[in-house]
Amino acid sequence: MRMQTETCNRFSWRTHSCVPRRDSSRRLPESSPAPGLDTSVEAAGTSACGAGFSLRRALARLLPIAALLACATWAQPSASADPELHVLPVQGSVSMLVGDGGNITVQAGKDGILLVDTGLAQIAPKAVAALRTISDGPVRYIVNTHVHPDHTGGNEALAKLGRDNPPPTFPRIIAHLAVQERMAAPPPGNEAPVWPNDTYSTPYKDLSFNNEAIVVYHIPAAHTDGDSIVFFRRSDVVSAGDIFTPGRYPFIDLERGGSVQGIINGLNKILEIAVPLKYQEGGTYVIPGHGRLCDEADVVEFRDMVTIVRDRVQDLIKKGMSLEQVKAAKPSFDYDTQYSGSPDAFVEAVYKGLQKQAP
């Protein structure tokens, strides 16, 4: 059984903060004024921390490293000559395809296949082959969590698995209306993937498929302005898209309406849905946009990191610091060994987003 708490000494910016794996309150303030920098750092330093991870979690962190390194961001499609794609059963009727590009969530049953995201266009043939190891049924639904091509590039190829299977029906491609609007005006030189044909502009959209209730929630102004997360109620699985990317800093696409507060709101929404089992392990599983399969505790850690970095940047802005001065202060320093990606790019996106929100 996991030891509950140990007392931690205070830590400065230049050392790794001892952040708890679990707090009695899972939820941090969403929109209240950011606390001062010194307050947030001390709070992180004096909180209780878990004595260690379970063997299951340790293995879960180590095994998917290769898959994490293989994943490409939307702006940097994979250069792998022969990208791999792996099938990982999650629980209930849900599996995930892990490899180059974004993760693909698969729900399969007697009614056919529902996909959340379709990965890069160049891996579509392997995605088709991988799907056929799960089910011979037709693809009836595709949900695009956002507009980036590492999550929508395979729309056309995977939609054919519905159109070309009896009875021939083009799948319903579900996304928030903002995704369709952005696909209608792709950047010059970029060909838009097959568009969504079933959009929604309400806070959520629900449906039933394979005897399972599925809820698609819109998360405004998060990774982009059209983000969705998908909850498979019977299987108890959340597909989070790029709102949640364990092991690397979030990419906040400011040009497409993203914001750090929206990311935090989206992570809090996942935590509202997720329920862990004994010792805070397992329970609701969360499939991220990129990287390993996670549970609620992993989302808490990620949410806390984003919140703490936001508060530090906000404190430096209040002191009148420029972007270059904020970068030089390294407000993400104690997390840089835990998260890949560019700390400067993350801090810059947080800074610019907070500046936009300033009165």
RODO-2510 file (C-alpha; in nm, 4 decimals, decimal comma):
residues 359
     n   res          X          Y          Z
     1     m     0,0000     0,0000     0,0000
     2     r     0,1293     0,3481    -0,0864
     3     m     0,2589     0,5466     0,2102
     4     q     0,0334     0,8482     0,2425
     5     t     0,2556     1,1493     0,3148
     6     e     0,6033     1,2682     0,3983
     7     t     0,6996     1,6172     0,5064
     8     c     0,8910     1,8060     0,2365
     9     n     1,1333     2,0920     0,2899
    10     r     1,0856     2,4149     0,1018
    11     f     1,2305     2,4307    -0,2450
    12     s     1,3432     2,7259    -0,4553
    13     w     1,2898     2,7744    -0,8290
    14     r     1,6247     2,6173    -0,8992
    15     t     1,5394     2,2845    -0,7426
    16     h     1,2666     2,0366    -0,8197
    17     s     0,9460     2,1227    -0,6370
    18     c     0,7913     1,8440    -0,4337
    19     v     0,4397     1,8406    -0,5779
    20     p     0,1803     1,6016    -0,4308
    21     r     0,0391     1,3215    -0,6396
    22     r    -0,2908     1,3676    -0,4667
    23     d    -0,4542     1,6489    -0,2758
    24     s    -0,7811     1,6406    -0,0885
    25     s    -0,9037     1,9001    -0,3395
    26     r    -0,8399     1,7988    -0,6984
    27     r    -0,9486     2,1334    -0,8375
    28     l    -0,7485     2,4575    -0,8532
    29     p    -0,9155     2,7943    -0,9168
    30     e    -0,9991     2,8450    -1,2840
    31     s    -1,0438     3,2175    -1,3100
    32     s    -0,9482     3,3736    -0,9790
    33     p    -0,6532     3,6147    -0,9835
    34     a    -0,3249     3,4280    -0,9991
    35     p    -0,1469     3,4194    -0,6643
    36     g     0,1915     3,5818    -0,6256
    37     l     0,4968     3,3924    -0,7374
    38     d     0,6446     3,3489    -0,3927
    39     t     0,3164     3,2149    -0,2556
    40     s     0,2717     2,9544    -0,5251
    41     v     0,6300     2,8317    -0,5009
    42     e     0,6147     2,7983    -0,1250
    43     a     0,2842     2,6188    -0,1477
    44     a     0,4383     2,3726    -0,3863
    45     g     0,7389     2,3300    -0,1607
    46     t     0,5561     2,2751     0,1651
    47     s     0,2865     2,0401     0,0389
    48     a     0,2943     1,6725     0,1232
    49     c     0,4331     1,4414    -0,1403
    50     g     0,3746     1,0764    -0,2072
    51     a     0,6444     0,8343    -0,1041
    52     g     0,6614     0,6674    -0,4439
    53     f     0,4837     0,5321    -0,7433
    54     s     0,3424     0,1867    -0,7779
    55     l     0,5261    -0,0616    -0,9963
    56     r     0,2407    -0,0381    -1,2463
    57     r     0,2804     0,3364    -1,2818
    58     a     0,6586     0,3157    -1,3020
    59     l     0,6348     0,0671    -1,5864
    60     a     0,3663     0,2746    -1,7534
    61     r     0,6041     0,5699    -1,7550
    62     l     0,8989     0,3749    -1,8968
    63     l     0,7486     0,1482    -2,1603
    64     p     0,5914     0,4078    -2,3908
    65     i     0,9034     0,6314    -2,4166
    66     a     0,9767     0,5078    -2,7652
    67     a     0,6231     0,5878    -2,8723
    68     l     0,6491     0,9332    -2,7184
    69     l     0,9691     1,0078    -2,9060
    70     a     0,8095     0,8921    -3,2281
    71     c     0,5091     1,1193    -3,1929
    72     a     0,5190     1,4327    -3,4070
    73     t     0,3574     1,7672    -3,3426
    74     w     0,1080     1,9089    -3,5885
    75     a     0,3715     2,1485    -3,7209
    76     q     0,6366     1,8804    -3,7630
    77     p     0,5017     1,5713    -3,9410
    78     s     0,6985     1,2560    -3,8852
    79     a     1,0070     1,2039    -4,0954
    80     s     1,0227     0,8356    -4,0105
    81     a     1,0790     0,6261    -4,3223
    82     d     0,8679     0,3407    -4,1872
    83     p     0,6481     0,4660    -3,9021
    84     e     0,5105     0,2080    -3,6620
    85     l     0,1637     0,1887    -3,5167
    86     h     0,0743    -0,0193    -3,2118
    87     v    -0,2635    -0,1356    -3,0781
    88     l    -0,3197    -0,1004    -2,7038
    89     p    -0,6447    -0,2298    -2,5484
    90     v    -0,7600     0,0200    -2,2844
    91     q    -1,0785    -0,1091    -2,1179
    92     g    -1,4359    -0,1844    -2,2078
    93     s    -1,4825    -0,1491    -2,5818
    94     v    -1,2063     0,1099    -2,6216
    95     s    -0,8531     0,0675    -2,7592
    96     m    -0,5897     0,3132    -2,8765
    97     l    -0,3495     0,3241    -3,1697
    98     v    -0,0124     0,4674    -3,0683
    99     g     0,2586     0,5781    -3,3097
   100     d     0,3658     0,8665    -3,5312
   101     g     0,1236     1,1572    -3,5185
   102     g    -0,1543     1,1851    -3,2650
   103     n    -0,3059     0,8934    -3,0766
   104     i    -0,6173     0,7382    -3,2323
   105     t    -0,8963     0,6191    -3,0019
   106     v    -1,1021     0,3221    -3,1223
   107     q    -1,4410     0,2092    -2,9913
   108     a    -1,5548    -0,1116    -3,1616
   109     g    -1,8638    -0,3300    -3,1296
   110     k    -2,1582    -0,4832    -3,3104
   111     d    -2,2628    -0,1509    -3,4678
   112     g    -1,9206    -0,0852    -3,6162
   113     i    -1,6287     0,1437    -3,5285
   114     l    -1,6082     0,4927    -3,3830
   115     l    -1,2747     0,6748    -3,4021
   116     v    -1,1501     0,9765    -3,2128
   117     d    -0,8967     1,1437    -3,4438
   118     t    -0,7339     0,9798    -3,7448
   119     g    -0,3625     1,0607    -3,7211
   120     l    -0,1294     1,1734    -3,9960
   121     a    -0,2252     1,1101    -4,3582
   122     q     0,0928     0,9113    -4,4238
   123     i     0,0173     0,6539    -4,1537
   124     a    -0,3397     0,5932    -4,2722
   125     p    -0,2604     0,2582    -4,4446
   126     k    -0,1100     0,1256    -4,1216
   127     a    -0,4024     0,2633    -3,9236
   128     v    -0,6386     0,0707    -4,1513
   129     a    -0,4365    -0,2492    -4,0988
   130     a    -0,4300    -0,1947    -3,7227
   131     l    -0,8057    -0,1337    -3,7111
   132     r    -0,8656    -0,4630    -3,8885
   133     t    -0,6909    -0,6446    -3,6022
   134     i    -0,9599    -0,5001    -3,3714
   135     s    -1,2735    -0,5258    -3,5851
   136     d    -1,3907    -0,6062    -3,9390
   137     g    -1,6828    -0,3676    -3,8988
   138     p    -1,7325    -0,0401    -4,0866
   139     v    -1,6257     0,2990    -3,9533
   140     r    -1,9523     0,4766    -3,8704
   141     y    -1,8273     0,7775    -3,6707
   142     i    -1,5112     0,9893    -3,6566
   143     v    -1,4653     1,2600    -3,3948
   144     n    -1,1962     1,5218    -3,4620
   145     t    -1,0781     1,6751    -3,1349
   146     h    -0,9288     1,9758    -3,3166
   147     v    -0,8076     2,0967    -3,6547
   148     h    -0,4371     2,0036    -3,6639
   149     p    -0,3379     1,7571    -3,9389
   150     d    -0,1702     1,5081    -3,7054
   151     h    -0,5247     1,4413    -3,5771
   152     t    -0,7294     1,4889    -3,8962
   153     g    -0,4926     1,3803    -4,1756
   154     g    -0,6339     1,0282    -4,1956
   155     n    -0,9986     1,1394    -4,2243
   156     e    -1,0298     1,0534    -4,5927
   157     a    -0,8620     0,7136    -4,5824
   158     l    -1,0362     0,5936    -4,2667
   159     a    -1,3746     0,7264    -4,3786
   160     k    -1,3503     0,4835    -4,6712
   161     l    -1,3847     0,2000    -4,4211
   162     g    -1,7449     0,3160    -4,3802
   163     r    -1,8196     0,4081    -4,7388
   164     d    -1,6727     0,0895    -4,8842
   165     n    -1,8279    -0,1557    -4,6357
   166     p    -2,1893    -0,2762    -4,6556
   167     p    -2,4177    -0,1047    -4,6083
   168     p    -2,2130     0,1722    -4,7788
   169     t    -2,2504     0,4848    -4,5673
   170     f    -2,0090     0,7757    -4,5407
   171     p    -1,9236     0,8129    -4,1710
   172     r    -2,0466     1,1038    -3,9686
   173     i    -1,7406     1,3156    -3,8901
   174     i    -1,8134     1,5057    -3,5702
   175     a    -1,6298     1,8188    -3,4583
   176     h    -1,6968     2,1584    -3,3110
   177     l    -1,8071     2,4168    -3,5653
   178     a    -1,4770     2,6061    -3,5251
   179     v    -1,2904     2,3042    -3,6679
   180     q    -1,4988     2,3052    -3,9849
   181     e    -1,4566     2,6801    -4,0234
   182     r    -1,0786     2,6537    -3,9998
   183     m    -1,0666     2,3623    -4,2438
   184     a    -1,2637     2,5776    -4,4884
   185     a    -0,9735     2,8239    -4,4962
   186     p    -0,6504     2,6189    -4,4751
   187     p    -0,3115     2,7973    -4,4808
   188     p    -0,1738     2,8597    -4,8330
   189     g    -0,0141     2,5465    -4,9758
   190     n    -0,1868     2,3156    -4,7288
   191     e    -0,4696     2,0905    -4,8429
   192     a    -0,7446     2,0577    -4,5861
   193     p    -0,8446     1,7032    -4,4787
   194     v    -1,1980     1,5771    -4,5317
   195     w    -1,4201     1,8176    -4,3415
   196     p    -1,6533     1,7340    -4,0538
   197     n    -2,0099     1,6811    -4,1752
   198     d    -2,1735     1,6799    -3,8301
   199     t    -2,0730     1,9895    -3,6324
   200     y    -2,1979     2,1203    -3,3002
   201     s    -2,1801     2,4652    -3,1394
   202     t    -2,3329     2,3822    -2,8011
   203     p    -2,1389     2,2989    -2,4814
   204     y    -2,1659     1,9269    -2,5595
   205     k    -2,3039     1,6695    -2,8021
   206     d    -2,4077     1,3168    -2,7054
   207     l    -2,4849     0,9976    -2,8925
   208     s    -2,5247     0,6244    -2,8358
   209     f    -2,3184     0,3725    -3,0295
   210     n    -2,2358     0,0070    -2,9620
   211     n    -2,4710     0,0168    -2,6612
   212     e    -2,2610     0,2906    -2,5006
   213     a    -2,3389     0,6530    -2,4212
   214     i    -2,0732     0,8859    -2,5628
   215     v    -2,0476     1,2546    -2,4719
   216     v    -1,8413     1,5043    -2,6733
   217     y    -1,7593     1,8174    -2,4708
   218     h    -1,6390     2,1448    -2,6223
   219     i    -1,3495     2,3078    -2,4362
   220     p    -1,3357     2,6716    -2,5500
   221     a    -1,0060     2,8507    -2,6215
   222     a    -0,7803     2,5699    -2,4969
   223     h    -0,5248     2,4049    -2,7293
   224     t    -0,7229     2,5750    -3,0096
   225     d    -1,0692     2,7328    -3,0251
   226     g    -1,2337     2,4090    -3,1430
   227     d    -1,1154     2,1473    -2,8935
   228     s    -1,3325     1,8556    -2,7880
   229     i    -1,2849     1,5812    -2,5312
   230     v    -1,4787     1,2551    -2,5645
   231     f    -1,6135     1,0498    -2,2722
   232     f    -1,7065     0,6834    -2,3231
   233     r    -1,9410     0,6369    -2,0302
   234     r    -1,9700     0,2570    -2,0097
   235     s    -1,6021     0,1910    -2,0836
   236     d    -1,5006     0,4748    -1,8452
   237     v    -1,2446     0,6235    -2,0834
   238     v    -1,1778     0,9866    -2,1795
   239     s    -1,0103     1,0777    -2,5089
   240     a    -0,8536     1,4172    -2,4401
   241     g    -0,6891     1,5332    -2,7620
   242     d    -0,4008     1,7780    -2,7280
   243     i    -0,5427     1,9467    -2,4179
   244     f    -0,3467     1,6785    -2,2316
   245     t     0,0006     1,5660    -2,3454
   246     p     0,1819     1,3919    -2,0572
   247     g     0,5585     1,4108    -2,0694
   248     r     0,5749     1,7243    -2,2791
   249     y     0,4749     2,0846    -2,2453
   250     p     0,1373     2,1745    -2,3963
   251     f     0,1308     2,3520    -2,7289
   252     i    -0,1003     2,6536    -2,7046
   253     d    -0,1956     2,7543    -3,0586
   254     l    -0,2577     3,1256    -3,0078
   255     e    -0,3180     3,1839    -3,3795
   256     r    -0,6076     2,9398    -3,3680
   257     g    -0,7643     3,0729    -3,0517
   258     g    -0,5807     2,8751    -2,7833
   259     s    -0,5084     2,9969    -2,4282
   260     v    -0,3453     2,8691    -2,1118
   261     q    -0,6626     2,9251    -1,9088
   262     g    -0,8586     2,7164    -2,1585
   263     i    -0,6048     2,4345    -2,1180
   264     i    -0,6511     2,4483    -1,7398
   265     n    -1,0296     2,4554    -1,7755
   266     g    -1,0130     2,1499    -2,0027
   267     l    -0,7946     1,9593    -1,7588
   268     n    -1,0354     2,0446    -1,4774
   269     k    -1,3217     1,9134    -1,6896
   270     i    -1,1385     1,5821    -1,7307
   271     l    -1,0911     1,5705    -1,3532
   272     e    -1,4648     1,6293    -1,3027
   273     i    -1,5313     1,3193    -1,5119
   274     a    -1,2524     1,0899    -1,3915
   275     v    -1,2971     0,8641    -1,0875
   276     p    -0,9972     0,6631    -0,9612
   277     l    -1,0032     0,3228    -0,7958
   278     k    -0,8271     0,2062    -0,4806
   279     y    -0,5071     0,3964    -0,3902
   280     q    -0,5918     0,6486    -0,6651
   281     e    -0,4823     0,4087    -0,9398
   282     g    -0,6754     0,3028    -1,2494
   283     g    -1,0459     0,3752    -1,2664
   284     t    -1,1149     0,6205    -1,5474
   285     y    -0,8425     0,5994    -1,8123
   286     v    -0,7396     0,9038    -2,0132
   287     i    -0,6052     0,8777    -2,3682
   288     p    -0,3931     1,1863    -2,4396
   289     g    -0,3365     1,3489    -2,7761
   290     h     0,0204     1,2194    -2,7711
   291     g     0,2001     0,9794    -2,5393
   292     r     0,1154     0,7084    -2,2921
   293     l    -0,2145     0,5919    -2,1482
   294     c    -0,2891     0,7755    -1,8220
   295     d    -0,5251     0,7899    -1,5288
   296     e    -0,6623     1,0697    -1,3130
   297     a    -0,3452     1,1157    -1,1066
   298     d    -0,1435     1,1914    -1,4207
   299     v    -0,3924     1,4623    -1,5208
   300     v    -0,3664     1,6182    -1,1737
   301     e     0,0136     1,6409    -1,2059
   302     f    -0,0085     1,7956    -1,5512
   303     r    -0,2816     2,0418    -1,4460
   304     d    -0,0775     2,1509    -1,1452
   305     m     0,2324     2,2105    -1,3605
   306     v     0,0432     2,4267    -1,6110
   307     t    -0,1242     2,6225    -1,3298
   308     i     0,1998     2,6863    -1,1418
   309     v     0,3850     2,8037    -1,4537
   310     r     0,0911     3,0301    -1,5438
   311     d     0,0948     3,1846    -1,1953
   312     r     0,4700     3,2431    -1,2086
   313     v     0,4479     3,4123    -1,5475
   314     q     0,1549     3,6228    -1,4270
   315     d     0,3571     3,7354    -1,1261
   316     l     0,6468     3,8413    -1,3490
   317     i     0,4094     4,0321    -1,5786
   318     k     0,2760     4,2194    -1,2756
   319     k     0,6350     4,3199    -1,1985
   320     g     0,6598     4,4804    -1,5422
   321     m     0,8955     4,2292    -1,7008
   322     s     0,9251     4,1954    -2,0782
   323     l     0,8940     3,8647    -2,2619
   324     e     1,2715     3,8257    -2,2806
   325     q     1,3072     3,8985    -1,9106
   326     v     1,0392     3,6431    -1,8273
   327     k     1,2151     3,3801    -2,0406
   328     a     1,5469     3,4611    -1,8692
   329     a     1,3811     3,4087    -1,5293
   330     k     1,3001     3,0490    -1,6366
   331     p     0,9628     3,0104    -1,4642
   332     s     0,9414     2,6471    -1,5796
   333     f     1,2933     2,5569    -1,4678
   334     d     1,2019     2,2908    -1,2109
   335     y     0,9799     2,1103    -1,4628
   336     d     1,2197     2,1142    -1,7593
   337     t     1,3643     1,7721    -1,6772
   338     q     1,0164     1,6172    -1,6668
   339     y     0,8654     1,7617    -1,9843
   340     s     0,9984     1,7590    -2,3381
   341     g     0,9397     2,0317    -2,5931
   342     s     1,0581     2,3908    -2,5778
   343     p     1,0165     2,5550    -2,2363
   344     d     1,0689     2,8952    -2,3979
   345     a     0,7906     2,8340    -2,6509
   346     f     0,5528     2,7282    -2,3725
   347     v     0,6421     3,0279    -2,1550
   348     e     0,6087     3,2627    -2,4530
   349     a     0,2616     3,1309    -2,5345
   350     v     0,1558     3,1707    -2,1711
   351     y     0,3006     3,5239    -2,1600
   352     k     0,1354     3,6399    -2,4833
   353     g    -0,1954     3,4841    -2,3892
   354     l    -0,1978     3,6534    -2,0475
   355     q    -0,1029     3,9838    -2,2071
   356     k    -0,4048     3,9564    -2,4371
   357     q    -0,6308     3,9008    -2,1386
   358     a    -0,4897     4,1987    -1,9468
   359     p    -0,7332     4,4920    -1,9176
***
